[in-house]
Amino acid sequence: MAIRKLPDNLIKLIAAGEVIDSLVAVVRELVENSLDAKADRIFVSIYPETWNLQVADNGEGITQEDLPLTIQPHATSKINNTNDLINIHTLGFRGEALHSIAQLAQINISSRVTNDCGWEIMAENAQLQHIYPKPSAVGTIVRVNDLFGNMPVRRQVNPPFKQQLKKIQILLGEFALCHPHITWQLLVNDRLIFSISRSNSADKILPQLLKTIHYSDLKTIKKAIDTPYEKSISHLELVLGLPDRISRPRPDWVKIGINGRIIKCPELESAIYSSFHRTLERDRFPVAFLHLQTSPRQIDWNRHPAKAEIFLDNIEFWQEQIKDTIAEIFKLTDNNISQKWENKRVENILKLAENKSIYHLETPEIKEREKSPEENIGLIDLQVIAQARNTYIVAEHSQGIWLIEQHIAHERIIYEQLQNQWEIVALENPIILDKLLPKQIEQLNNIGLEIETFGEDLWALRAIPKILLNRDDSLSAIMELSYGGDLNSAQVAIACRSAIRNGEKLTIKQMQNIVDNWKITKNPHTCPHGRPIYLSLEESSLYRFFRRHWVLGKSHGIEEKKT
């Protein structure tokens, strides 16, 4: 579509004022134009001492006739009327970016479209100075010189260049996640400092951005979703760091992308964080990238000048879709455990898996419960074959061997049962407590336990959680619960206290029952404290470790491999 001036009635509907206040803002606007031009190579060059920068792409280019219009206010090829404003398919649409930049710097734009020669314009203070032929490849190069030279105050209030450079790297990384098919390069004073190789999916991009992440730490699901509120198909891509393999010390790596742009959407972020509740260690946070591609009619981009915030219709529907997708990733299916652990990580994982419980109690009866056939559909088949050091359950499956720590696997089972069926039962004979502090009494009431005065410095507890009924250590457990924490913390403490101890010898049947109940939990990767529950020793890793040159055949017979 040709570039044209927008009518006045449409200009009034657009969020006012493209704010160009930093190098980051300039890079963002120019990169969005390159993406809209369908480029698959975008190179950014910055010269901080002179406040110059350049963005070059191999997109569709701009015609000679349209080049002068690029620096005019509200001139764009992306919308024509008010109907277009509610059906935006591009990253840019306001027609303000290049005009705003041209008001603050000298700008040169050279471009060439297919089957034509290249042209370049030069503008200063948003006024066209020259237009002339310029030999070039198909695509566009925008050079911004002496940025904020006519507004030195903006240079003074800008943060140091190192901080701006970091923000630019983050910005390009976020665009790369949403557009993985693009090659990116960032140069400072003609020195390459940041690059991203193209790929076909975001899970190949993320390890290039976070060097501590290995591809095998991630699980990706892409799915088409039939949106019930509109006759259209949406697409959801979710890249998730498995909780027993990767996490962050800060909540800085949950990224939400909508139709090609990373945005802030607290409602969708909260859906991700809530799905990770009690799967990570304390003060650890998930790694996740969500990209939702849906009908533009469901999105209002015209909320924020930098388009960093949006209005998304039917937000509750998408929250449920995210939670269901994460639950699907957490399931222990053959597909989900195809990623292999490296042998060098075995020692560290074993240390993390050591039981740190301070509880000493008798083994609770392990009851076998009936499971509906639906619960096991698609789940990995784990067959218990032994117990190691009275602590680890050794289970075999079609791709190798797992070590499962019995205490924390059982802890995960009990915790989720308590969440689903938190039951307080009356006591035939009350438990008498003495010398309680007011905050302890308040805490016991907060978690639903019935307590009343029984005399001077005495209180009678007339109801307790069902799982503690008929237990010799119920009094000490109640005292522990009285010292603080919300209901969820109380459930975690009870699950840990009630779970079978490490060091306890189990029968094959008992272990198999633990494994069968554990693998159908919602979050089987970690215990409620965030410790990994199992160690996967896959056949291919074992073969490499023992330097074998044979492979397992389809019939599970050994076949020689010539070397």
N, C-alpha and C positions, 0 to 999 in steps of 0.2 A: 504494500500500500504506500502511496506517495505521502510525503510529509506535507501537512497543511496546518494553518492556524485554526485553533479551536474557537467555536462561537462563544460569545460572552456569557450566555446562559449556562453553558457547560463549565466554563472557567469558575463560575461562582459556586459550583457544586464540589469543586476539588479542594482538598485540604490545602490551605494556603501556605506558600512560602517554602521552597526547597532550601533547607539550611545547609550551606557549605561552610563548615566551620573548622575543617581539618583536612590533612592529607587522606585520612581514612574515608571521609565522606566523598572526596573526589574519586578515589579508587572504587568505592562502592558503586557510584553512579555510572562510571565509565564501564565497569565490568558488567553491570546489568545490561547496558546497551549492547555489549559484545555477545552476551548470552542470548538476548532477543534477536540478534542477527545470525543466530545458529552457528556460531563459531565452535570449533573443537580444539583450538589452540589459542590460549590467551597469555600474553607475556606482559608483565608489569615492571617498569623500570623507574627507579626513584633516585633523585640527586638532591639529598637533603640540604646541603650547604647553600644551594641556589634556589631551593623550593621549586624545583622542576620535577615533572614526572611524565611518564608516557605509558599508554596502554595500547597494545597492538593485538589485533585478532585476524583470523582468516574467515570472517563471516561473509555475509552476502554483499556487504558494501553499500555505499550511498551514491546515487546518481549525481551528475553535475548539476542538474536543476535543483535537487533537494539540498545540496550541501549548504548554500547560504541560509536556508531556512532553519538549519539545526541550531543556530545561536539565537533564534527569535523566541520570545516568551510564548509559552503555551502552543508550540508548534510540534506536532507529533504525527507519526504514521500509525499509531496504535489504537486510537479511538477517534470516533467521528461525532457521536451523539450520546445522549443520556442513556440510551439502551446499552451502549458499549461499556459504560461505567459500571454496570452491574454484571458484566460478562467479560471480565478481563482475563486474557490468556497470556499476557506478557508480564515481565518484571517491572518495566517502566510503562507509564501511560500519561503522565502529567505534562510532558513537554517542557519541563522547567530546568532539568539538570544542566544541559550544556549552556543554556542561557545564563544560569546562575554562576557557573564556573567562569564563563567569558566575562562576566562583570568584575571578577576578582583577579584576573590574570590575562596574560597574552595567550591565545590558544590557536594552535594549528591543527587542522583536521585534513588528513589526506586519505582518499578512499578510491576504490575501484570496484565496479561491478563486472560480472562476467560479460565478455564480448564488447568491452568498451575500454577506453584508456583511463588512466587514473587522473584525479584532479585534487587540488589542495586549496584550502582557504586559510587565510590568516585574519584573526579578529583581535581587537583590543577594546576593553570597556564595552564589550558586547556590540561593537560596531565593526562591520565587515571592512577590511582594509584591502585585501587582494584575493583574487581567485585565478589560478593558473594550472596548466597541465602538469602532472607529476607522475613519472613512471613508477609503478608499484604493482605488487601482487594483489590478487583479489582479496578484499578485506578492508579494514579501517585502522588507521593509526591516529591517535589523539595525543598531541603534545601540549602540556600545560606548563607555561614558563612564568617564573616570578610570581608564584601564587601568593595572594594577600600583599603584594607589593604596594598596592594603593590603599591597603587597610592594615598598617603595621601592628595595630592593637591586637588583631586576630593572631598574628604570629607570636606576640608576647604571651597571650593566654593559652596557647597550645602547649600540651605537655612535652617533655623532652622527646627527641626523635626515637630513642630506643623504645619508649612506651608506645608511640604511634606505630612503630614497625611491628611490635608484637600484636597490636590490634589488627593490623593489615594481614599478618599471617593467619590470625584466627579467622578473619573475614574470608580470605581465600580458601581456607580449609573448610569452612562451612559451605561455601558455594560448591566446592569439590564433592562434598558428601551428597548434595542434591543433584549434582551434574557429574557423575563419575566418568563419563565418556570423554571428558576434556583434559587436555594436558595443560598444566599450569607452571609458570616460572615467575619468580620474583627476584629482581636484580637491584642491588644498591650500588651506585657508582660503577655500573657495568660488571659487578661481581655477583654471581649466582649464590643466593643464600637460602633459597627455599624452592622446592619443586615437588610436583605431584604427578605421577604417571597415570595415564588414563586406565580405566578398567571398565568392566561391565556391571559392577555393583558396588554399593557403598562399603560392604565389609572388606573389600580390597583396598579401599581408600583409608579407612580408619587407622589401620596399623602404620600407615605412612605419616599420620598426624600425631599419634601417640606411640612413641618408639618402645614403650614398655609392654605394649599389647602385641601378642602373637595372633595370627589368623585363627589358630585353633582355640583361642580364648573366646571366640565370638560364635554366635548362632544367629542366622538370618531367616526370616520368613517373609515371603512376598505373597500377597493374596489379593484377589479381586473381590470386592464387596458390593453386593446389590443394595443400594441405599433405598430404604423403604419410603422415604419422604420425597423422593424424586426419581423419575424413570431414567436412571443413569447408573453406570458402573464406576465405582471409585477404586483406587488402588492404594494399598497400604504396604509399606516396606518397614520392617523393624529389625534393626541390628542390635543385638543385646550381648553384653559381656556376661558370661555365665558367672553366677555369684560365688562359686567355689574356686574360681580361677582369677578373676580380676575385679577390682573395685578401686575407688578413688578416696583420698583423704578429705576432699571437699566436694560439695554438690555442684561441680562445674562441667560435668560431661553428660548431661541429659539434654540432647539437642532435638528440637522439634522443627521439622520442615513442612511447609505447606506450599504445594504447587511450585516448587523450585526455589524457595527462599526460607532460610532459617528465621523463625520468629519467636517471640515470647508468648507462650500460652500457658499460664499457670494451671488451668483446668486439666489440660492434657499431661502436663508435667506431673501433677499430683496423682494422676492415674498410674503413671509409671512408678513413682516413689511408693505408693501404697501397695503395689504388687510386690515390691521388694521388702515389705515389712517383715522383720524377723528372719531375713535370709542372709544379712550381712553382719559383720562384726560391728560393735559399737563405734560410732563416729566414722563409719565407712559408707560410701555412696556408690550407686550403680553407674555403669557406663552404658549409655543407650542412645541410639539415633532412630528417630521415627520420621518417616517421610510419607505424608498423606497427599495424594493427588485426587482431588475431588472436583465437582462442578464449581466453576467460578461464581455461579449464582448463589452459592452457599457461603461466600466469603465477601466481607467488606474490607478491602485494602485501604480504603480512604479514611483511616482512623489516625494515622501517625505520619508525620512528614517523611520519615525514613522507612516507612512501611514495616516497622519492627513489631507492631502490634496490630491485631486484626479482630474482627468480630466473626465468629464461626457459628453458623446455625447448627442446631441439633447436637450441641456439645456433649450432652449426656449419652447419646448414641455412640459417639466416638470414644468416650471414656470406657464404655463397656467393651467395645471392639478391641481396644488396647489391652485391657485386662485379660480378655479371653485369649488374645494372641500371646501374651507373656505366659499365661498358664500353659498354652500349647508348647511353648519353647521349653518350659521347665520339666515337662513330662520325660520320663526315662524310656524313650523309644529307641529302636535300632538306628533310626535316622539321626536322632539327637546326640548319640554317643559315638558317631563316626569320627569325630575329631580326636586325634591321638595326643596323649600326654607325652612329653619328652622325658627320657629316663633321668636326666639330670635333676628333674624336679622331685623325684621320688623321695629323697631324704628329707627335704624341707616339708613336703606334704605329710609325711609320717609324723614329723615333730608336731605339726599343727593339729594332727588328728589325735594326739595323746589326750587322754581324759584328764581334765583339771578339776573334776568335781570334788567337793569336800564332804559329800554326803556318805554315810555308812548305814546302810539299811538292808534288810533282807530282800531277796529277790522276789518281786511281785509275780503273781501267777501270770503266765503268758497265755492268754486265751485266744484260741483260733476263732475268728469270726467269719461268717459267710459273706462272700463278696459277690456283688452282681457281675454278670459276665461283661457288662459294658465297661466296668472299671479297668479291666485288663486288656481291652482292645488296643492293639498297636504297641503295648508296652514291651520292653525288653524281657526276655525269658531268662531269669537268673536261677540257677540250680545250686543250692548250697552243697559243698563237698567236705568242708572241714572248718575247724576253729583254730586260730593261731594265737598262742599266748593268752588264751582265755579272754581275748579282747577283740580280735578281728575275725569277722565272719568271712570265710573264703568262698566265693561264689563263682561259678563258671557260666559263661554264655557263649554264643556262637562266634564271637570275635576275640575272646580272650578271658582274662580272669580279673575279678574285682576283689579288693579288700574293703570290707565295710565295718566301720567301728560300731560295735553293738550298742554301746551306751547312747551315743548321739543319734543313731538311727532310731532307736526306741524313743528317745526324747522327742524327736520330730513327730513321731506317730502320736504320742500322748498329747503334745502341745496342740496339734491340729484337732484332735478329738475334744480337748478342752474348749477350744475356740468354737467348735460346732455344737458342743453339748455341755456348756458350763452349768452344772447342776449343784444346787445347794440343798442338802438334806438335813432334816431335824435329827437331833441327838436324843436318844432315849435317856441317857444320863449326861447332864451338861459337863463341859470341861471348865474347871475353875482356874481362873488366871489371877495373878496378884501383881501389885506394884506396876500397873500399866500407866504410861504417860498419856496425857490427853490426845497427843497426836497418834498414838498407837490405837486408841479407841476409835478415833476418827477414821484411821486407815482401815480397820476391820469393818467398820460400817460401809466405807466406800466400796469395798469389794463384795458387799452383799452378805456379810456374816452377821447373824443376830447376836448381840451382846447386851447384857444388862447388869446393873449393880447388884452385888450379892452380899455386901457387907463392907466394912471398912477396908479400903484398898483391895477389895476382891470383886471380881466380875465373873459372871456365868456366861459361857459361850454355848448357845443352844442350837447352833446349826454350823455345819462345815461343808467344804467341797466334798462331793461324794467319793472322789478318788482317795481322800485321806481317811475315810471311814474304816474302822477296825484296823487301824495301823498303830503299831507301838510307838511310832515317832510322831504321831499327829500333834502332840502338844508342842514339840520343838518346831515343827513345820508351821504351826499357827503363829508362834512367836516370831519366826523369821518373816512371815508375811506382814506382821504388824509394823515392821520397821520402815515401810515406805514403798512407793511405787504404785502405778495404776493397776487396773484389773489385768491388763495384758502382761505386765511384769510379774504379777502374782501367778498367772497361768504358766509363764516360762519357768518360774522358780519351782512350782509344783511338778511340772513335767520333768525337770532335771532331777528333782528329789525322787520322783517315782520311777524313773527309767532304770532298767537293769544295769547293774554295776559292771564296769570293766573288771576283769579278774574272775568273773563268775563263769563256771563251766556250764555250757548249754548243750542240749541234745540237737541232733540234726533237725528234728521236727520243730523244736523251739526256734532255732535259727531261721529255718525256712519260713516260719510264720512271721517272724520279725521282718524278713526281707520282703515277703509278699505284701505286708501291710505298709511298709515304708515306701515301696516304689509307686504306690498309688496316692501318696500324699501330694499336696499342691506344689510344695517347694522341696523336692527331695535332695537338692544339691548340698544344702547346708543345714545345720541345726539352728534353733532359734537364736543362738549366740553368734552365728555366722561362721562356725567352724566347718570345714569340708567333711562330708560324711563318708565318702568312698574314694578309693584310689583305683584308677583304671589302668590295668596292665594289658595293653592290646597285643595281639599275636605278632603284628608286624614289628612293634617295638622290641618284643622279646627276641624275635629272630635276628634283628639287627644287633642287639646287645650281645647275643651269644655267637655272632658272626657266622650264622648258618647260611648256606646257599641253596636251601630248599624252601619250598612254599607249600602251604596246605592246599590240597586239591579240593574240588567241589564236593567230592565224596568223603572228605576228611581223611583221605589217605595221603601218605607222604610221597611226593613226586620229586625226583632229582631234577635239578636245574643246572644246565651246563654253563660253565663260566670260562 
